[in-house]
Amino acid sequence: MSVELYDFDQAMAEFDPVLGLEVHVELNTASKMFCSCANVFGGEPNSRTCPVCLGLPGSLPVVNAKAIESAIRIGLALNCEIAPWCRFARKNYFYPDMTKDFQTSQYDEPIAFNGWVEIEVDGEPFRIEIERAHMEEDAGKSVHVGVSGRIGDADYSLLDYNRAGTPLVEIVTKPITGTGAKAPAVAKAYVAFLRDLMLALGVSDVRMEQGSLRCDANVSLMAKGATQFGLRTETKNVNSLRSIEAALHYEIRRQAALLAGGGKVRQETRHWHEEGHTTPGRSKETAEDYRYFPEPDLVPVAPSQEWIAELRNTLPELPDRKRKRLNAEWGFADQEFADIVNAGALDLIEATVAAGASPSAGRKWWLTELARRANEAGCELAELAISPAQVAQLQALVEDGTINDKLARQVIDGVLSGEGSPAEVVAARGLAVVSDDSALAAAVDRAIAAKPDVAERIRSGKVQAVGALIGAVMQELRGQADAAKVRELVLARLS
């Protein structure tokens, strides 16, 4: 069924978007939120469950202390107030992958609240106000078996409860206004900021493709000059930065078409399809529909001020401050540094520099040759089987003349294939640059003899023709020569 869409620029001329972003962060604790089952991704379906995370009668939950610690550190990093006393609540609803028919969450008494962060989009700062960051457990997973893998055309569905009970922190913004046409980009930048922050804190692996960081993106439109927010839609569980931006861009166009045509936006959840559109889910519940009430099986959480102070001291250098410091230290142009950040290479280059390479050398390898390898393999840079220390070793071999850039690419092949360190690959494959002057001179003489016409042009003053002889020498020596030195020898022979 075709859906009418408004032109985005026209939508921005007639309406102001209001965003609300709910980001779910799966914590990387060793065990689940309320039981001792292992908290790891994947595995044989239903192999990591117990009476507690399955909600069997008579089972009693116990709060994971490490999860509380992670939640407090997240709240502190988001400039939140930390509650001196808070408790869990039961959020009641039925869904097949929620065995208890309720989710243990927090409602009116979250552990962290009233925070803020600041992000930049195209050099423009945006302050994002944080309503709350609360603790809860994840649900299980429904696997819909059919052509598309979606519930609409599934032949049947399977349930995997391995994920049930995984500790979550949900970070909820206050309404975000004043972003205009940059609203989708602001949402993308904010979630990217949270992803980097969680990595820096070490509380989650934030693998969006595995669902350990996912975003529910709310958006509504109000006519220019209006003061009352419009009805919102909530696009659920968007799991990539690109999709967050695209989903909001689509929803703004869809809602604008409805409103401009005299229709009304329905307050509902929607599903994002990677083909580039959203479809309706269910009508959006209010808090009253969930019939929240305090969880009777869990005691309140009351972190002491001393413990909060101790945890504040464990906070690392936060990503925005780190970027400003490194950009100043490394001296790259703004766009060059932005390319590093966008490629997810900042920490890799920092570690490469710490291992002895220059910032420019680290950038060269990670953003060119290694970025190409990662793209071909369909993986992130950090997943390549080469470490920053090995990249620094590779660059050291180039700088001391052992290999050249062309040979370095073959060395990378060897390292990625598990053949050892760069030096070991050079030795095993015999890739060292030929440094024997007599061997180089003999190769130059053979090239001159094989191309007398080229040699004569060089003698007559057409020095640019030297490239043909350099190429011949490099081909004979399999690229294992210093091109500058070969050039020097050729010109000396023909002077």
C-alpha positions in Angstrom: 0.0 0.0 0.0 1.5 3.3 -1.1 1.8 6.1 1.5 1.7 9.7 0.7 4.8 11.6 1.7 5.4 15.3 2.0 8.5 17.0 0.6 10.9 17.3 3.6 11.9 20.9 3.0 8.2 21.9 2.7 7.4 20.0 5.9 10.1 22.0 7.7 8.7 25.2 6.3 5.2 24.4 7.8 5.9 22.4 10.9 8.3 22.1 13.8 9.4 18.6 14.8 9.5 17.5 18.4 11.7 14.5 19.3 11.7 12.1 22.2 14.4 9.4 22.2 14.4 6.3 24.4 17.7 4.4 24.2 18.0 0.9 25.7 21.5 -0.1 26.8 22.1 -3.8 27.6 24.7 -4.0 30.4 27.6 -6.3 30.1 27.4 -7.8 33.6 28.4 -11.4 34.0 25.0 -12.5 35.0 21.4 -11.4 34.4 19.6 -8.7 36.3 17.8 -10.8 38.9 19.3 -14.3 38.6 22.7 -16.0 38.2 22.1 -17.1 34.5 25.0 -16.1 32.2 24.5 -12.8 30.4 26.0 -13.4 27.0 24.7 -13.0 23.5 23.3 -15.8 21.4 23.8 -19.5 22.2 21.5 -22.5 21.9 17.9 -21.2 22.4 16.6 -21.5 25.9 19.8 -22.8 27.2 20.4 -20.0 29.7 17.3 -19.8 31.7 16.2 -20.6 35.2 13.0 -20.3 37.3 13.7 -16.7 38.1 14.1 -15.4 34.5 11.3 -17.6 33.4 9.0 -16.2 36.1 8.1 -19.6 37.5 5.9 -19.7 40.6 7.8 -19.4 43.9 11.0 -18.0 42.3 12.4 -14.9 43.9 14.6 -12.3 42.2 17.8 -10.8 43.7 19.2 -7.5 42.3 22.5 -7.6 40.4 24.8 -5.2 42.3 27.1 -4.7 39.4 24.1 -3.6 37.3 23.2 -0.9 39.9 26.8 0.2 39.9 26.8 0.5 36.1 23.5 2.4 36.2 24.8 4.9 38.6 28.0 5.5 36.5 25.8 6.0 33.5 23.7 8.5 35.4 26.7 10.4 36.6 28.2 10.6 33.0 24.9 12.0 31.8 25.1 14.8 34.5 22.0 13.3 36.3 21.0 13.5 39.9 21.3 10.1 41.6 18.4 9.1 43.7 19.3 8.4 47.4 16.4 6.0 47.4 14.6 4.3 44.6 12.7 1.0 43.9 11.6 -1.3 41.2 8.1 -1.7 39.9 6.0 -4.2 37.9 5.1 -3.0 34.4 2.2 -5.3 33.5 1.6 -6.3 29.9 1.2 -9.5 27.9 3.6 -10.4 25.1 4.7 -14.0 24.2 8.4 -13.3 25.0 7.6 -12.0 28.5 6.9 -15.1 30.5 5.8 -13.3 33.7 3.3 -11.1 31.9 5.1 -8.2 33.6 8.5 -6.6 33.3 10.5 -5.6 36.3 11.4 -2.0 35.7 11.3 1.4 37.4 8.5 3.9 37.1 8.1 7.0 39.2 11.3 6.4 41.2 14.2 6.0 38.7 17.8 5.7 39.9 19.0 8.7 37.8 17.1 11.8 36.6 17.4 15.4 35.4 20.5 15.1 33.3 21.8 16.7 30.1 24.4 16.2 27.4 25.6 18.4 24.6 26.2 17.3 21.0 27.2 19.0 17.8 25.7 18.7 14.3 27.6 20.5 11.6 29.3 22.6 14.2 26.0 23.7 15.8 25.6 22.7 19.5 22.4 21.1 20.8 21.7 20.5 24.5 19.7 17.3 25.1 17.9 17.2 28.4 17.7 13.8 30.0 14.4 13.0 31.8 15.6 9.8 33.4 17.9 6.8 33.2 16.2 3.8 34.9 17.0 0.1 35.4 14.9 -2.8 34.0 15.2 -6.3 32.5 15.0 -7.2 28.8 12.4 -9.5 27.4 13.0 -12.7 25.4 13.1 -12.9 21.7 10.4 -14.0 19.2 11.7 -15.6 16.0 9.1 -15.4 13.2 9.5 -18.2 10.7 8.5 -17.4 7.2 9.6 -15.7 4.0 10.4 -12.3 5.4 11.0 -13.2 9.0 8.3 -10.8 10.1 5.2 -11.6 12.1 2.8 -10.6 9.4 3.5 -13.4 7.0 5.1 -15.9 9.5 4.1 -19.6 9.3 4.8 -19.9 13.0 6.9 -18.2 15.7 9.5 -19.6 18.1 10.4 -18.2 21.5 13.9 -17.9 22.8 14.2 -16.8 26.5 18.0 -16.6 26.7 17.7 -12.8 26.6 14.9 -12.6 29.2 16.3 -10.9 32.3 19.2 -9.2 30.7 20.0 -6.0 32.6 19.0 -2.8 30.8 19.4 0.9 31.5 16.8 2.9 29.5 17.8 6.5 28.9 14.8 8.8 28.2 15.1 12.3 26.9 12.8 15.2 27.7 11.1 16.6 24.5 13.7 17.9 22.1 12.7 21.1 20.3 14.4 23.7 18.2 16.2 21.2 15.9 14.3 22.1 12.7 15.5 20.3 9.6 18.4 18.9 11.5 16.1 16.8 13.7 17.0 13.4 12.1 20.7 14.2 12.2 20.5 15.4 15.9 18.9 12.1 16.8 21.6 10.2 15.0 24.4 12.2 16.7 22.8 11.8 20.1 22.6 8.0 19.9 26.2 8.0 18.5 27.2 10.0 21.5 25.6 7.5 23.9 27.2 4.6 22.1 30.7 6.2 22.5 29.9 7.1 26.1 28.9 3.5 27.0 32.0 2.2 25.4 34.1 4.6 27.4 32.4 3.7 30.6 32.9 0.0 29.8 29.3 -0.9 30.8 28.1 -2.3 27.4 29.5 -3.6 24.1 26.8 -1.4 22.4 26.6 -3.8 19.4 23.6 -2.3 17.7 23.3 -5.1 15.2 23.0 -7.5 18.2 20.4 -5.3 20.0 22.6 -4.3 22.9 22.0 -0.7 22.0 18.7 0.2 20.4 16.5 3.3 20.1 12.8 3.9 20.2 12.5 7.2 18.2 9.4 9.4 19.0 8.5 12.3 16.8 5.6 14.6 16.5 4.9 17.8 14.4 3.3 21.1 15.4 2.4 23.9 13.1 4.7 26.9 13.0 3.9 29.2 15.9 1.9 26.6 17.8 2.7 25.9 21.4 1.0 22.5 22.0 2.8 19.3 20.9 1.2 17.1 18.3 0.4 13.4 18.7 3.5 11.3 18.4 4.5 8.1 16.9 7.2 5.8 18.3 9.3 3.8 15.9 10.5 0.8 17.9 13.9 -0.8 18.3 15.8 0.9 15.5 19.2 -0.7 15.6 21.6 1.4 13.5 22.6 5.0 13.4 21.7 5.3 9.7 18.3 3.8 10.3 17.5 6.2 13.2 18.1 9.2 10.9 16.2 7.6 8.0 13.2 6.5 10.1 12.7 10.0 11.5 13.1 11.6 8.1 10.4 9.3 6.8 8.1 9.8 9.7 8.4 13.6 9.5 7.4 13.4 5.8 4.5 11.0 6.5 3.1 12.9 9.4 3.4 16.2 7.4 1.4 14.7 4.5 -1.3 13.6 6.9 -1.6 17.0 8.7 -1.4 19.0 5.6 -4.2 17.0 4.1 -6.5 17.6 7.1 -5.9 14.2 8.6 -4.7 13.3 12.1 -1.7 11.4 13.3 -2.5 8.3 15.3 -0.5 7.8 18.5 1.0 4.4 17.9 4.2 2.4 17.7 5.6 1.8 14.3 8.1 -0.6 12.8 11.1 0.4 10.7 11.8 -1.5 7.5 15.3 -1.3 6.1 13.7 -0.8 2.6 13.0 2.8 3.8 9.6 3.0 5.4 7.6 2.5 8.6 4.4 0.5 9.2 1.9 0.6 12.0 2.4 -1.5 15.1 0.0 -1.1 18.0 -1.8 1.8 19.6 0.5 3.5 22.1 -0.3 2.8 25.7 -0.2 5.3 28.5 1.5 4.7 31.8 -1.9 3.9 33.3 -2.4 1.0 30.9 0.6 -0.8 32.3 -0.8 -0.7 35.9 2.5 0.0 37.5 2.9 -1.0 41.2 5.9 -1.4 43.4 7.7 -4.8 43.0 7.0 -6.6 46.3 9.8 -9.1 45.9 12.7 -6.6 45.8 13.9 -4.2 48.5 14.5 -0.6 47.6 17.9 0.6 46.3 19.5 3.3 48.5 23.1 4.1 47.3 25.1 6.0 49.9 26.6 9.3 49.0 30.1 7.8 49.8 29.5 5.1 47.2 28.2 7.6 44.6 31.4 9.7 45.2 33.6 6.6 44.7 31.8 5.8 41.5 32.2 9.4 40.2 35.9 9.0 40.7 35.9 6.0 38.4 34.5 7.9 35.4 36.9 7.9 32.5 37.7 10.9 30.3 34.4 11.4 28.5 34.3 11.1 24.7 33.6 14.7 23.8 36.4 16.0 26.0 38.8 13.3 24.7 38.0 14.3 21.1 38.8 17.9 21.7 42.1 17.0 23.4 43.2 14.6 20.7 42.2 17.0 17.9 44.4 19.7 19.5 47.3 17.3 20.1 47.3 15.7 16.7 46.7 18.9 14.7 44.4 17.4 12.0 42.1 19.6 10.0 38.5 19.5 11.3 37.3 17.3 8.4 40.2 14.9 8.7 39.4 14.5 12.4 35.7 14.1 11.7 36.6 11.3 9.2 38.5 9.5 12.0 35.5 9.7 14.3 33.0 8.7 11.7 35.1 5.7 10.8 35.1 4.5 14.4 38.9 4.7 14.3 39.6 7.2 17.1 40.5 4.7 19.8 42.5 2.6 17.3 44.6 5.5 16.2 45.1 6.6 19.8 46.4 3.2 20.7 48.6 3.1 17.5 50.1 6.4 18.5 50.7 5.1 22.1 52.6 2.2 20.5 55.0 4.6 18.8 53.5 5.6 15.5 52.7 9.2 14.5 49.1 10.3 14.3 49.4 10.8 10.5 50.7 7.3 10.1 48.0 5.8 12.3 45.4 7.7 10.3 46.9 6.6 7.0 46.7 2.9 7.7 43.4 2.7 9.6 41.4 5.0 7.2 42.8 3.6 3.9 44.1 0.1 3.6 42.5 -1.3 6.8 39.2 0.5 6.3 39.1 -1.2 2.8 39.8 -4.6 4.4 37.1 -4.0 7.0 34.6 -3.0 4.3 35.4 -6.1 2.2 35.0 -8.3 5.2 31.8 -6.6 6.3 33.1 -5.9 9.8 34.1 -3.0 12.0 37.7 -1.8 12.0 38.2 -3.0 15.6 37.2 -6.5 14.5 40.1 -6.9 12.1 42.7 -9.4 13.2 45.4 -6.7 13.5 46.2 -4.7 16.6 47.2 -1.0 17.0 50.6 -2.2 18.2 51.0 -4.3 15.1 50.1 -1.3 12.9 52.7 0.7 14.8 55.3 -2.1 14.1 54.3 -2.1 10.4 54.9 1.7 10.2 58.3 1.3 12.0 59.4 -1.2 9.3 58.4 1.3 6.6 60.3 4.1 8.3 63.5 2.2 8.8 63.5 1.1 5.1 62.9 -2.6 5.8 59.7 -2.5 3.6 57.9 0.1 1.5 54.2 1.0 1.5 53.5 -1.5 -1.3 55.2 -4.4 0.6 53.4 -3.2 3.7 50.1 -4.2 2.1 51.4 -7.7 1.7 52.5 -7.7 5.3 49.0 -6.8 6.3 47.7 -9.8 4.4 50.0 -12.0 6.4 49.1 -10.5 9.8 45.4 -10.8 9.0 45.9 -14.4 8.0 47.4 -15.2 11.4 51.0 -15.6 10.2 52.4 -13.6 13.1 53.7 -10.1 13.8 54.7 -7.8 10.9 58.4 -8.6 11.4 57.7 -12.3 11.3 55.6 -12.0 8.1 58.4 -10.0 6.5 60.9 -12.7 7.4 58.7 -15.7 6.4 57.6 -14.2 3.1 60.9 -12.7 2.2 59.4 -9.2 1.8 62.4 -7.1 2.9 63.4 -4.3 0.5 66.6 -5.1 -1.5 69.3 -3.0 0.1 72.3 -4.5 -1.7 73.6 -1.7 -3.8 75.2 -4.1 -6.3 72.0 -6.0 -6.8 70.1 -2.8 -7.3 72.7 -1.5 -9.8 72.6 -4.7 -11.7 68.8 -4.5 -12.0 69.1 -0.9 -13.2 71.6 -1.9 -15.8 69.3 -4.6 -17.1 66.4 -2.2 -17.3 68.5 0.3 -19.2 69.7 -2.3 -21.6 66.1 -3.6 -22.2 64.7 -0.1 -22.9 67.4 1.8 -24.9 64.9 4.2 -26.4 63.7 5.3 -22.9 67.3 5.6 -21.8 68.1 7.9 -24.7 65.1 10.1 -24.0 66.4 10.6 -20.4 69.9 11.4 -21.7 68.4 14.1 -23.9 66.8 15.8 -20.9 63.3 14.2 -20.7 63.8 13.2 -17.0 60.1 12.4 -16.6 60.6 9.2 -18.7 62.6 7.7 -15.8 59.4 6.3 -14.4 59.4 3.5 -17.0 62.8 2.3 -15.9 61.9 2.5 -12.2 58.8 0.5 -13.0 60.9 -2.2 -14.8 63.3 -2.4 -11.9 60.5 -2.6 -9.3 58.8 -5.3 -11.3 62.0 -7.4 -11.5 62.6 -7.1 -7.8 58.9 -7.8 -7.0 58.4 -4.3 -5.5 61.2 -5.0 -3.0 63.2 -1.9 -3.7 63.3 1.7 -2.6 61.9 3.6 -5.6 63.7 6.8 -4.6 67.0 5.0 -4.5 66.3 3.3 -7.9 65.6 6.7 -9.4 68.8 8.0 -8.0 70.8 5.1 -9.5 69.1 5.4 -13.0 69.8 9.1 -13.3 73.4 8.5 -12.1 73.9 5.8 -14.8 72.5 8.1 -17.5 73.9 11.4 -16.5 
